[in-house]
Amino acid sequence: MSLVPAETDDRVLLIANDDTFAHTYLDFHQMLAEQSEGDELRGAVEFFDTAGRRLVPKFDPQWRLTDLRPSSEPADPAAVRRRLEAVRDHLERFLRANPELLASYRLDVAEAVGALPVLDGTLTDAINEMPWHERSHRGNFLHNAMHAAGWA
């Protein structure tokens, strides 16, 4: 019997401190690569693993992010899932208030809101429902809407 899990979930969940933006990266290295490709962060963020445990950032002397380490706080997946729900609700309000942003996607408000994920179930279920968690490239409607609606 192996003590090593067969599959490790290294995804990193980033949530803006004001719950206006969230993004899930496949792992820490993907997150750093996207930041270096111009997808810069411009605001206070918090990091979590998929179990709902806070990840503490580590910086070098120039204040560049170099690592994320698990916090000593207990995981709180229900609280993190509620934060994702708040982000989703913010995005819905933003889309309803700014329908002109949907024209280039040939979507009306009802279609755009209908495309938003339903975030019920566990935190892992909610993360899996978020359409931007593995499609972070530019051009994805929900990814771009998230950037427009949030601070990033």
Buried (B, 14 or more C-beta within 10 A) or exposed (E): EEEEEEEEEEBBBBBBEBBBBBBBBBBBEBBBEBBEEEBEBEEEBBBBBBBBBBBBEEEEEEEEBEEBEEBEEEBBBEEBBBBBBBBBEBBBEBBEEEEEBBEEBEBEBEEBBEBBBEBEEEBBEBBBBBBBBEEBEEEEBBBBBBBBBBBB
